[in-house]
Amino acid sequence: MMFGANGLLSFLSVFFIYAYEKIFGLVSDVTLLELSSTNTKLLKELNEKAPGTFQHSMQVANLAEAALMKLAQILCWLEQELYTMTLEKY
């Protein structure tokens, strides 16, 4: 019984996420993942008509992702240092 309910709710979550995005004007991780796929019609067309532009766009996206990952590492390290500093006070 619970397995079926979980399966149904998992299936319906796709529609709930879509409705949530449209109602509140937000973008979810699922939508960003779908937009980043190079198998979309628009990106395939860009690759066919302007391969240099497509490759440049992909390189810029990869650089931006790497920069964000490095920034996240720095912020995580800084957070841990602040916790350590706070604990050393006491």
Secondary structure, 3 states (H helix, E strand, C coil): CHHHHHHHHHHHHHHHHHHHHHHHCCCCHHHHHHHCCCCCHHHHHHHHHCHHHHHHHHHHHHHHHHHHHHHHHHHHHHHHHHHHHHHHHC
